[in-house]
Amino acid sequence: MDISRKLGILVFHGVPAIIGGGIVYALSGESYAAVAVFEMLLIATAGAFLSR
């Protein structure tokens, strides 16, 4: 996998991390723990794609 594809995957996961983190924070009753779990799931899926 070339570097441009890896950067594209990171951007593809970075946007949901920013937008989704705010949504999860608002829906969870202002809990940073829920946001941390959401971010860890995104990091795990990005890592799975990048390790290929």
N, C-alpha and C positions, 0 to 999 in steps of 0.2 A: 504494500500500500504506500503510495507516495505521500509526501509531506502536505500537499495541498488538500488531499482527501482527509487526512488526519485533522488539519485545521478546520475544515468544513464540518467535521463531526463535532469538534469542540464548540464551534459557534452554534451548531444545531442544538446542542445540549446547554449552552450558556444562556440563551434567550429564555427557555423555560425555567432555568434556575432563578433568574431575576424576576420574571413575571410570576411564575408559579410560586416562588417563595413568598411573595407578597400576598397572593391569594390564599395560600395555606395558612399564613400568619393571621389573616383576617378571619378565615373560617374556623380556625381552631381556638378562637377566643384569646388571641394574642399570646400564643405559646411558642417560645423559641425552640422547644424540644421537638415539636411537630415539624417545624421548618428544618431542623437539623436532620431528622429522619428523611424528609423529602430530598434534601440536598445529597445525603449519602446514597439514596437510591439512584439519583441522577449520575452521581460520580461512578457508581458501580456499573451502570449501563454504558456510560461513556468509556470506561475502562475495558469493558467486554468488547466493545466495537474496536477500540484502538489496539487491543492485544492480538487481533487477527492478523 
